[in-house]
Amino acid sequence: MSGSKEVVAVVGMGAAGLRAAMLLHEAGYQVELFEGRHRLGGRLHTVDEGEGCLFEAGGEWIDGDHHRVLNLLASMGLEPLPAPVWPKTVIYQGKATNEAELWTDAFEDDLRIESMAKEMTSELATPGWKSKTCLEWDNTPLDRFLAENTRSMRGNWWLTAKNRSDEGDDLEKIGLLGWLCGFRMYLDRDGDVMSAYRFPQGASAFCEMMLNSTGKEVQFGWCLERVNQAGSQIELVFDKGLVKVDRLVLAIPPRAVERVIFEPPLPPSNRCSLEACEMSPAIKIAWHFEESWWLEKNWGGSMLCDLPFQQTWSSGLKEGSSQASGVNPAPLLTTYICGQAARDYAALGDPVRAALYDLAKVHPEASQTFKRGWCFDWVKDSFAGGAFSHLAPGYVLQHQEHISSQFGRVHFAGEHTSEWVGFIEGALESAERVFSEVQQSELN
Ligand SMILES: Cc1cc2nc3c(=O)[nH]c(=O)nc-3n(C[C@H](O)[C@H](O)[C@H](O)COP(=O)(O)OP(=O)(O)OC[C@H]3O[C@@H](n4cnc5c(N)ncnc54)[C@H](O)[C@@H]3O)c2cc1C
């Protein structure tokens, strides 16, 4: 390792910032770490409410083809937790089935959309924003595409519900081209590897391990307000003081970057891309029950439905050093709600009980055995400004290229700057990119 490497500040200790810090530290850079909150992880946040109530308030699932996350876990000697094998219940207009026995009309629509999407992806360039001939797709909202290409109302609802859950917002807010770029990432999938795993002991423990591998301390409660670039140094103004470094890796979400003052100012292309980058309004509500009543109904707890709360799953994680020896998880269900419905619940005085009331319409046991619950509204969280980014109509061709553009000695990381937009995998991908940018810039 060379002692003459640059001093790099990493601001934002979510998955992206932590991974960037690891890579830079391993390569011999002197890293200085800052975080506005008083905890690690950002949108990875494992909550422990006692009585075995351990659950994820933010990012939770790892898809089987999220190789960066899986490899990093493996390098830490951690086994990802396989998802439960119960098929998801599907409820539409009072009729119930499950994912494995989907209604024929919905299944046919699903297959048709999948095969259309596969064919359309062959016209995309890499990266997606180079697909200049796909302007019409970029301007088409996904809901319109589905309305025009599904044949049954049930099929249209099914595809809408599934995709809203993945995108985190209502489908008029999602551009067809951006959706196709995401779809393309899954083309090599072997079988159903969506939501295949969770973090053993929770995502926060994973973040702690990332930090520990750097041996560095984080300055918590340091909120970046201003970046002054002049000459070969960069001056960072935090609410707690001023720091001078050689380079900055800025791993904070778009709404948070927008609040930072840059001198000289950010070029218009960077600024516009940040403003156009939309964050999904998604909330999570966790309910703690006296017992796992759903298991007695021979149901695993996972559901996609046309009720206002949209989706549920069983969310308890085991406490302790291993899944085999840890404290048994408490009976917990999570409901994950996206789009306008999320805003509507969050605006209510007591979203936990409001959603429980809706759940009890289909499962009366829910209100009979309810103990307590918690709501996590990521839109109101000023450090996040939403759950995760998505590609709005018109965004890919006009803006996506610029969101990750290096600006002098400032390098932008975070899931919103990646190809795996919205995912933990994307946060790690962005860390790899900024790491090579820093190395390259030092050589130049
Ligand atoms: C409800 C929910 C469910 C999700 N589900 C999944 C899932 O199942 N699978 C999946 O892969 N992904 C999921 N995600 C997305 C995933 O959590 C994120 O993509 C990922 O964690 C983002 O990491 P990041 O490092 O880019 O940003 P963040 O985690 O947001 O990290 C940014 C950090 O910067 C800090 N910060 C902000 N402003 C400042 C400032 N001015 N100064 C200093 N620090 C600042 C923040 O406090 C934060 O710690 C979900 C997210 C949510 C919210």
The ligand as a MOL file (V3000), in Angstrom:
LIG
                    3D

  0  0  0     0  0            999 V3000
M  V30 BEGIN CTAB
M  V30 COUNTS 53 58 0 0 0
M  V30 BEGIN ATOM
M  V30 1 C -39.2860 0.2360 2.4090 0
M  V30 2 C -38.1370 -0.1660 1.5280 0
M  V30 3 C -38.0770 -1.4280 1.0030 0
M  V30 4 C -37.0060 -1.8150 0.1890 0
M  V30 5 N -36.9210 -3.1000 -0.2250 0
M  V30 6 C -35.8110 -3.5010 -0.8830 0
M  V30 7 C -35.5880 -4.8780 -1.1380 0
M  V30 8 O -36.3830 -5.7320 -0.6940 0
M  V30 9 N -34.4700 -5.2350 -1.8540 0
M  V30 10 C -33.5740 -4.2930 -2.2960 0
M  V30 11 O -32.5830 -4.6780 -2.9460 0
M  V30 12 N -33.7440 -2.9870 -2.0310 0
M  V30 13 C -34.8200 -2.5870 -1.3190 0
M  V30 14 N -34.9540 -1.2660 -0.9750 0
M  V30 15 C -33.9930 -0.2980 -1.5070 0
M  V30 16 C -32.6490 -0.3230 -0.7720 0
M  V30 17 O -32.8600 -0.2710 0.6060 0
M  V30 18 C -31.8470 0.8820 -1.2480 0
M  V30 19 O -31.7170 0.8250 -2.6550 0
M  V30 20 C -30.4170 0.9430 -0.6820 0
M  V30 21 O -30.3850 0.5990 0.6770 0
M  V30 22 C -29.8870 2.3470 -0.9220 0
M  V30 23 O -28.5600 2.4700 -0.4650 0
M  V30 24 P -27.7700 3.8360 -0.7230 0
M  V30 25 O -26.4790 3.6830 -0.0440 0
M  V30 26 O -27.8240 4.1710 -2.1610 0
M  V30 27 O -28.6400 4.9820 0.0040 0
M  V30 28 P -29.0390 5.1680 1.5280 0
M  V30 29 O -29.2220 3.8570 2.1780 0
M  V30 30 O -30.1830 6.1040 1.5680 0
M  V30 31 O -27.7520 5.8510 2.1870 0
M  V30 32 C -27.5200 7.2290 2.1040 0
M  V30 33 C -27.0040 7.7340 3.4470 0
M  V30 34 O -26.7210 9.1360 3.3240 0
M  V30 35 C -27.1420 9.7790 4.5250 0
M  V30 36 N -27.3260 11.2020 4.2240 0
M  V30 37 C -28.3240 11.7930 3.5280 0
M  V30 38 N -28.1060 13.0930 3.4240 0
M  V30 39 C -26.9450 13.3710 4.0660 0
M  V30 40 C -26.1710 14.5390 4.2550 0
M  V30 41 N -26.5270 15.7390 3.7690 0
M  V30 42 N -25.0200 14.4550 4.9780 0
M  V30 43 C -24.5980 13.2640 5.4790 0
M  V30 44 N -25.2890 12.1100 5.2940 0
M  V30 45 C -26.4530 12.1600 4.5930 0
M  V30 46 C -28.4020 9.0360 4.8970 0
M  V30 47 O -28.7280 9.2230 6.2600 0
M  V30 48 C -28.0270 7.6040 4.5620 0
M  V30 49 O -27.4490 6.9380 5.6580 0
M  V30 50 C -35.9990 -0.8750 -0.1300 0
M  V30 51 C -36.0400 0.4060 0.4250 0
M  V30 52 C -37.0940 0.7490 1.2590 0
M  V30 53 C -37.0730 2.1140 1.8890 0
M  V30 END ATOM
M  V30 BEGIN BOND
M  V30 1 1 1 2
M  V30 2 1 2 3
M  V30 3 2 2 52
M  V30 4 2 3 4
M  V30 5 1 4 5
M  V30 6 1 4 50
M  V30 7 2 5 6
M  V30 8 1 6 7
M  V30 9 1 6 13
M  V30 10 2 7 8
M  V30 11 1 7 9
M  V30 12 1 9 10
M  V30 13 2 10 11
M  V30 14 1 10 12
M  V30 15 2 12 13
M  V30 16 1 13 14
M  V30 17 1 14 15
M  V30 18 1 14 50
M  V30 19 1 15 16
M  V30 20 1 16 17
M  V30 21 1 16 18
M  V30 22 1 18 19
M  V30 23 1 18 20
M  V30 24 1 20 21
M  V30 25 1 20 22
M  V30 26 1 22 23
M  V30 27 1 23 24
M  V30 28 2 24 25
M  V30 29 1 24 26
M  V30 30 1 24 27
M  V30 31 1 27 28
M  V30 32 2 28 29
M  V30 33 1 28 30
M  V30 34 1 28 31
M  V30 35 1 31 32
M  V30 36 1 32 33
M  V30 37 1 33 34
M  V30 38 1 33 48
M  V30 39 1 34 35
M  V30 40 1 35 36
M  V30 41 1 35 46
M  V30 42 1 36 37
M  V30 43 1 36 45
M  V30 44 2 37 38
M  V30 45 1 38 39
M  V30 46 1 39 40
M  V30 47 2 39 45
M  V30 48 1 40 41
M  V30 49 2 40 42
M  V30 50 1 42 43
M  V30 51 2 43 44
M  V30 52 1 44 45
M  V30 53 1 46 47
M  V30 54 1 46 48
M  V30 55 1 48 49
M  V30 56 2 50 51
M  V30 57 1 51 52
M  V30 58 1 52 53
M  V30 END BOND
M  V30 END CTAB
M  END
